[in-house]
């Protein structure tokens, strides 16, 4: 999901490259999105006791569990959300940033559609994509 969202935003950055400010702002938003996504993914392994994960077929710390969607082991306090397995605060931060980027892109496309009618079709396409953007149920319980 994150890769396709990043490519989608990169495509809009290229399409809006006529406006230097919009292109720069979109590039900054994309960099912020990458930062918000990759920092929670960096897990510091502990030197505690290890256990063998049958699904991963490797040794993991005892406080890690296997996520069947991500196919990796993560700490117990992580939940699976739209950006993969992260803490609930990180998932909220990522989701809010995606909403801010989408609203900025909608406003930008509304302004550009006043200049060129082709951008109005892009606005309709973007609104359709935003409506299909739904978060998975992060409260479902896994049986490990």
Secondary structure in CASP SS format (residue, H / E / C, confidence):
PFRMAT SS
TARGET T0000
AUTHOR 0000-0000-0000
METHOD secondary structure of the structure
MODEL  1
X C 1.00
X H 1.00
X H 1.00
X H 1.00
X H 1.00
X H 1.00
X H 1.00
X H 1.00
X H 1.00
X H 1.00
X H 1.00
X H 1.00
X H 1.00
X H 1.00
X H 1.00
X C 1.00
X C 1.00
X C 1.00
X C 1.00
X H 1.00
X H 1.00
X H 1.00
X H 1.00
X H 1.00
X H 1.00
X H 1.00
X H 1.00
X H 1.00
X H 1.00
X H 1.00
X H 1.00
X H 1.00
X H 1.00
X H 1.00
X H 1.00
X H 1.00
X H 1.00
X H 1.00
X C 1.00
X C 1.00
X C 1.00
X C 1.00
X C 1.00
X C 1.00
X C 1.00
X C 1.00
X C 1.00
X C 1.00
X C 1.00
X E 1.00
X E 1.00
X E 1.00
X E 1.00
X C 1.00
X C 1.00
X C 1.00
X C 1.00
X E 1.00
X E 1.00
X E 1.00
X E 1.00
X C 1.00
X C 1.00
X E 1.00
X E 1.00
X E 1.00
X E 1.00
X C 1.00
X C 1.00
X C 1.00
X C 1.00
X E 1.00
X E 1.00
X E 1.00
X E 1.00
X C 1.00
X C 1.00
X C 1.00
X E 1.00
X E 1.00
X E 1.00
X C 1.00
X C 1.00
X E 1.00
X E 1.00
X E 1.00
X C 1.00
X H 1.00
X H 1.00
X H 1.00
X H 1.00
X H 1.00
X H 1.00
X H 1.00
X H 1.00
X H 1.00
X H 1.00
X H 1.00
X H 1.00
X H 1.00
X H 1.00
X H 1.00
X H 1.00
X H 1.00
X H 1.00
X H 1.00
X H 1.00
X H 1.00
X H 1.00
X H 1.00
X H 1.00
X H 1.00
X H 1.00
X H 1.00
X H 1.00
X C 1.00
X C 1.00
X H 1.00
X H 1.00
X H 1.00
X H 1.00
X H 1.00
X H 1.00
X H 1.00
X H 1.00
X H 1.00
X H 1.00
X H 1.00
X H 1.00
X H 1.00
X H 1.00
X H 1.00
X C 1.00
X C 1.00
X C 1.00
X C 1.00
X C 1.00
X C 1.00
X C 1.00
X C 1.00
X C 1.00
X C 1.00
X C 1.00
X C 1.00
END
